[in-house]
Amino acid sequence: MKNALKILALVLPVLMFSQTTPKKVINEQIQTWVSINTVTKLSEHWGVVADAHIRENELFDSNNFYFLRGGVAYFPNSSVTLVTGYAHMWLAPTKDGWSTYADENRIYQQAQLITKVGKVSILQRLRNEQRWQEKIVNDEPTGKNRFTDRVRYLASFTIPVFSNKKLPSLVLSDEILIHFGKEVVYNTFDQNRLFIGIRQNINSKLSYDFGYMNVYQQKYSGYQYDMNHTLRLFFYLNSVIKHSAPKTPEHHSGDE
């Protein structure tokens, strides 16, 4: 027994130090992201939201995903918006030679708060998503899904630069995303999205923001990361069906 313990004491450190941690791998790529985000107010406290997204690799070289989302919105007051709804993604294959898109179904809930400090408009959004991601093996659907629950927090700052309101404002925002689930072992941190750009009103209902977004995402392996340098153009359309209803609050549906 003593000999066995001596052997174990000698072998165990060797086994421990022989276990190598995979080296961190970062895949850098350029992407283009375009979307339209809408809020339609039906009454004083109720409305609907919808948005559509296309993200492309390089400058519209090949598709990365298509994404549609809709929801029912409740407006307790002019500063707060509560939303729940459904979304669907068609995720393009990332392996050469593959052609099968993976489906992703989501149910989501979110709360959004808009405040002002001086002339700076601050938008905060907390979103929770339940996601069912289709598994693709050898370019074929498996009929199986990976389920995760993802929590996202966004803080966005719109900073006026010019006294003329028709000219663009500066926008700085950051969103952190973490997720949980049976298959989330090495990457509770999902991704971080940092955006800097401009925001400008086209008219009283339509506006846009345009700029650079850095998307840093950790993959399920834990040691592989994507660093996406993204050119982003988002349009925002706010409208009112019932003329007696108050103006819709500023809305940033954000990202997929």
C-alpha positions as CSV (number, residue, x, y, z in Angstrom):
1,M,0.0,0.0,0.0
2,K,2.9,2.4,0.9
3,N,4.6,1.6,-2.4
4,A,1.3,2.4,-4.3
5,L,1.0,5.7,-2.5
6,K,4.6,6.5,-3.4
7,I,4.1,5.7,-7.0
8,L,0.9,7.8,-7.0
9,A,2.7,10.7,-5.4
10,L,5.3,10.6,-8.2
11,V,2.9,10.1,-11.1
12,L,0.1,12.5,-10.1
13,P,2.2,15.7,-10.6
14,V,3.4,14.4,-14.0
15,L,-0.2,13.8,-15.1
16,M,-1.3,17.2,-13.8
17,F,1.4,19.1,-15.6
18,S,1.0,17.1,-18.8
19,Q,-2.6,18.4,-19.2
20,T,-2.2,21.3,-21.6
21,T,-4.9,23.9,-21.9
22,P,-5.8,24.6,-25.5
23,K,-4.3,27.9,-26.8
24,K,-6.7,30.8,-27.2
25,V,-7.6,31.2,-30.9
26,I,-9.2,34.4,-32.2
27,N,-10.8,34.5,-35.6
28,E,-10.9,38.1,-36.9
29,Q,-13.4,38.9,-39.7
30,I,-15.2,41.9,-41.3
31,Q,-18.9,42.0,-41.4
32,T,-21.8,44.3,-42.6
33,W,-25.0,44.6,-40.6
34,V,-28.2,46.3,-41.8
35,S,-31.6,46.3,-40.0
36,I,-35.0,48.1,-39.8
37,N,-36.5,48.4,-36.3
38,T,-40.1,49.5,-35.8
39,V,-42.4,50.5,-33.0
40,T,-46.1,51.1,-33.7
41,K,-48.2,52.5,-30.9
42,L,-51.9,51.3,-31.0
43,S,-53.1,53.1,-28.0
44,E,-51.8,55.0,-25.0
45,H,-50.2,52.0,-23.4
46,W,-50.1,49.3,-26.0
47,G,-48.2,48.7,-29.3
48,V,-46.3,46.3,-31.4
49,V,-42.6,46.1,-32.2
50,A,-40.9,44.3,-35.2
51,D,-37.4,44.3,-36.7
52,A,-35.6,42.6,-39.5
53,H,-31.8,42.0,-39.8
54,I,-29.3,40.9,-42.4
55,R,-25.7,40.3,-41.4
56,E,-23.2,39.7,-44.2
57,N,-19.5,38.6,-44.3
58,E,-17.2,41.3,-45.6
59,L,-19.1,43.9,-47.6
60,F,-22.1,41.8,-48.6
61,D,-19.7,39.0,-49.8
62,S,-21.7,36.1,-48.3
63,N,-24.5,35.7,-45.8
64,N,-24.0,35.3,-42.1
65,F,-27.6,35.3,-40.9
66,Y,-31.2,36.5,-41.5
67,F,-33.2,37.4,-38.5
68,L,-36.9,38.4,-37.8
69,R,-38.4,39.5,-34.4
70,G,-41.8,40.7,-33.3
71,G,-43.4,41.4,-30.0
72,V,-46.2,43.1,-28.0
73,A,-45.2,46.3,-26.2
74,Y,-46.6,47.9,-23.0
75,F,-45.8,51.5,-22.2
76,P,-46.4,52.3,-18.5
77,N,-45.1,55.8,-19.1
78,S,-43.0,57.8,-21.6
79,S,-39.7,56.4,-20.1
80,V,-40.4,52.7,-19.7
81,T,-41.2,50.1,-22.3
82,L,-41.9,46.4,-21.6
83,V,-41.9,43.9,-24.5
84,T,-42.4,40.1,-24.9
85,G,-42.4,38.2,-28.2
86,Y,-40.9,35.7,-30.6
87,A,-37.9,35.7,-32.9
88,H,-36.4,33.4,-35.6
89,M,-32.9,33.2,-37.1
90,W,-31.6,31.5,-40.2
91,L,-27.9,31.0,-39.5
92,A,-25.6,30.4,-42.5
93,P,-23.1,27.6,-42.4
94,T,-19.5,28.5,-41.5
95,K,-17.8,25.4,-42.9
96,D,-16.6,25.5,-46.5
97,G,-18.8,23.4,-48.8
98,W,-21.8,23.3,-46.5
99,S,-25.1,24.9,-47.6
100,T,-27.6,24.0,-44.8
101,Y,-28.9,26.9,-42.7
102,A,-29.5,26.3,-39.0
103,D,-32.8,27.5,-37.5
104,E,-33.0,29.2,-34.2
105,N,-36.2,29.9,-32.4
106,R,-36.5,32.4,-29.5
107,I,-38.9,33.7,-26.9
108,Y,-37.8,36.9,-25.3
109,Q,-38.8,39.4,-22.6
110,Q,-37.3,42.8,-22.1
111,A,-37.5,46.1,-20.2
112,Q,-36.2,49.4,-21.5
113,L,-35.7,52.6,-19.6
114,I,-34.9,56.0,-21.2
115,T,-33.5,58.8,-19.0
116,K,-31.6,62.1,-19.6
117,V,-28.6,63.6,-17.8
118,G,-28.3,67.1,-19.1
119,K,-28.6,66.8,-22.9
120,V,-27.4,63.2,-23.0
121,S,-30.0,60.6,-23.6
122,I,-29.3,57.3,-21.8
123,L,-31.1,54.1,-22.9
124,Q,-30.8,51.0,-20.8
125,R,-32.2,47.7,-21.8
126,L,-32.4,44.3,-20.0
127,R,-33.4,41.4,-22.2
128,N,-33.9,37.7,-21.4
129,E,-34.0,35.1,-24.2
130,Q,-34.9,31.5,-24.3
131,R,-33.2,30.0,-27.4
132,W,-33.5,26.7,-29.2
133,Q,-30.6,26.4,-31.7
134,E,-30.8,23.7,-34.3
135,K,-27.8,21.3,-34.5
136,I,-26.3,20.6,-37.9
137,V,-23.9,17.7,-38.5
138,N,-22.2,17.0,-41.8
139,D,-24.4,19.6,-43.5
140,E,-27.6,17.8,-42.4
141,P,-30.2,18.8,-39.8
142,T,-30.1,16.4,-36.8
143,G,-33.6,17.2,-35.5
144,K,-32.0,18.1,-32.2
145,N,-31.7,21.6,-30.5
146,R,-29.3,23.2,-28.0
147,F,-31.3,25.1,-25.4
148,T,-29.8,28.1,-23.6
149,D,-31.2,31.0,-21.6
150,R,-29.4,34.3,-22.4
151,V,-29.4,37.5,-20.4
152,R,-28.3,40.8,-22.1
153,Y,-27.7,44.3,-20.8
154,L,-27.4,47.3,-23.1
155,A,-26.4,50.8,-22.1
156,S,-26.5,53.4,-25.0
157,F,-25.6,57.1,-24.8
158,T,-26.8,59.6,-27.4
159,I,-24.7,62.7,-27.1
160,P,-25.6,65.9,-29.0
161,V,-22.6,67.4,-30.7
162,F,-24.3,70.3,-32.6
163,S,-27.0,72.8,-31.5
164,N,-28.8,72.2,-34.8
165,K,-31.0,69.1,-34.1
166,K,-31.0,68.2,-37.8
167,L,-27.3,67.3,-37.6
168,P,-26.0,64.0,-36.3
169,S,-25.5,63.1,-32.6
170,L,-22.7,60.9,-31.3
171,V,-23.7,57.4,-30.1
172,L,-21.7,55.2,-27.7
173,S,-23.1,51.9,-26.6
174,D,-22.1,48.6,-25.1
175,E,-24.0,45.4,-24.6
176,I,-22.8,42.3,-22.6
177,L,-24.4,38.9,-23.2
178,I,-24.2,35.9,-20.9
179,H,-26.0,32.6,-21.2
180,F,-26.7,29.4,-19.3
181,G,-27.7,25.9,-20.1
182,K,-26.8,22.2,-19.9
183,E,-24.4,22.5,-22.8
184,V,-22.9,25.8,-21.7
185,V,-19.8,24.5,-20.0
186,Y,-16.8,26.7,-21.0
187,N,-18.4,30.0,-22.1
188,T,-21.0,31.5,-19.7
189,F,-19.7,34.7,-21.2
190,D,-21.3,34.7,-24.7
191,Q,-20.2,38.0,-26.2
192,N,-19.7,41.8,-25.9
193,R,-20.8,44.3,-28.5
194,L,-19.3,47.8,-28.5
195,F,-20.6,50.4,-30.8
196,I,-19.5,53.9,-31.8
197,G,-21.2,56.0,-34.5
198,I,-23.7,58.7,-35.3
199,R,-27.4,58.9,-35.0
200,Q,-29.5,61.2,-37.1
201,N,-33.2,61.9,-37.6
202,I,-34.4,61.7,-41.2
203,N,-37.9,63.0,-40.2
204,S,-40.1,63.0,-37.1
205,K,-40.7,59.2,-37.5
206,L,-37.6,57.8,-39.1
207,S,-34.0,57.9,-37.9
208,Y,-30.8,55.8,-38.3
209,D,-27.5,55.1,-36.7
210,F,-24.4,54.3,-38.5
211,G,-20.9,53.3,-37.3
212,Y,-18.5,50.7,-36.2
213,M,-19.4,47.7,-33.9
214,N,-16.9,45.4,-32.4
215,V,-18.5,42.0,-31.6
216,Y,-16.3,39.8,-29.4
217,Q,-17.8,36.3,-29.0
218,Q,-16.6,33.2,-27.1
219,K,-17.5,29.9,-28.7
220,Y,-18.7,26.8,-26.9
221,S,-15.2,25.3,-26.9
222,G,-14.1,27.9,-24.5
223,Y,-10.8,28.7,-26.2
224,Q,-12.1,29.8,-29.6
225,Y,-13.3,33.4,-30.1
226,D,-14.7,35.5,-33.0
227,M,-13.6,39.2,-33.3
228,N,-16.0,40.7,-35.8
229,H,-15.2,44.2,-37.1
230,T,-18.7,45.3,-38.2
231,L,-20.0,48.1,-40.3
232,R,-23.5,48.7,-38.9
233,L,-26.5,50.6,-40.4
234,F,-29.7,50.5,-38.4
235,F,-33.0,52.3,-39.2
236,Y,-35.6,53.1,-36.6
237,L,-39.3,53.8,-37.5
238,N,-41.7,55.0,-34.8
239,S,-45.3,55.5,-35.6
240,V,-48.7,56.0,-34.0
241,I,-51.9,54.4,-35.3
242,K,-54.3,56.1,-32.9
243,H,-53.8,59.9,-33.3
244,S,-54.9,60.5,-29.7
245,A,-52.1,58.2,-28.4
246,P,-48.9,59.9,-27.1
247,K,-45.8,59.9,-29.2
248,T,-43.9,56.6,-29.1
249,P,-40.8,56.6,-26.9
250,E,-37.4,56.4,-28.5
251,H,-36.7,52.8,-29.3
252,H,-33.5,50.9,-29.9
253,S,-34.4,47.3,-30.7
254,G,-30.6,46.8,-30.7
255,D,-29.2,43.7,-32.3
256,E,-30.2,40.2,-33.1
